[in-house]
Amino acid sequence: MAKHVLSLEVPDTLNGCIFRVVDTSIYASTPVNCPLLQITPPGFIHPVNFTTPVIEPGFMANITACDLGLQTDNCGTTYQDIPDGIYIVKYSVSPSELLYVEYNHLRMTCALNRVKQLYCDLSLGACEPSTELMATLNQIRLIQQYLDAAKSYVEICHDPEKGMELYRYAVKMLDKLSCNSNCKTC
């Protein structure tokens, strides 16, 4: 008997007010009943539930802070940024106790945007950089590697504590480096 193979992608996005979830499941010829997407933001213990009509096979959902219950005022008019951190994302179809997938996703949109801003703040030319500029570029690369490692620990190695430790260290490095220009924080 063929069965559904459930799968989700939660791509990194640089849009601070969007949490995107894409259904990459392979569905058998049997009907899909009761699709349920559950997202638990960092620091919360209860998930936010999304069902039909938003969640149908093959869905691509752009979820806002209002959808997650993180913003309650001016929903649909203004869009607050969604915080970085570990989000638990679960997707199921009936029978939900048997057909589900669950992921830890490390959202690091704020940190990634800060890295991009660091590049904007540099005076790069199409030539070999100065020693000082090369040191800054190396520091930015190191920060990016710590962010990549943090994401791997959370999402692949299933070690969220280690991942968040590395993420926080990368943000401290960002703070130190970016306070020479325009001190944004995550």
C-alpha positions, 0 to 999 in steps of 0.5 A: 500500500502506497503511503504519503512521504511528508516533507517540509522546507523552511527556507532562510529568507531575508524578509524579516516579517515572513516565515515561509514554509513549503510543502515538499511532500510526495503524496500517494494516490490516496486522499489527503485528510486533515492536513495540519501545520503546527509552528511553535515560536521560540520561548513558547510551549504551545504551537499555532495551528494552521489548517485548510484552506491555507494548508493543502497538499503542495502549500507554500505559506508566508506566515506573519507575526500576526499569524503566529500570535506574536503581533496583535495590533495593526495586523494586515496594516503593519508587519512586525519582524519575526524574531530569530531563534528555534522554531518547531515545525510539525506537519501531519495528515490523517492519521496524524499520530502516524503520518507526521514530520517534525523539524527544528528550524533555526531562523536567523534572518536578523543575523543574516541581514546584519551580515549583509549590512556589514558588506554594504558598510565596507569600501570594497573595490575590484582590487586586492583589499588592504590588510585592515579590510582583509581582516574585516572580511575574514571576520565576516566569513568567520561569523557566517561560518558560526551561523552555518554551524549553529544552523547545522547543530539545530537542524541536522545534529539535533543539538539545539543547545549547542546550536543556540550557543554558537548562534549567540556567539556569532551575534556577539561577534556581529555586535562587536564588528557592527558597532564600528558602524551602525549598532543594530541588534537581533 
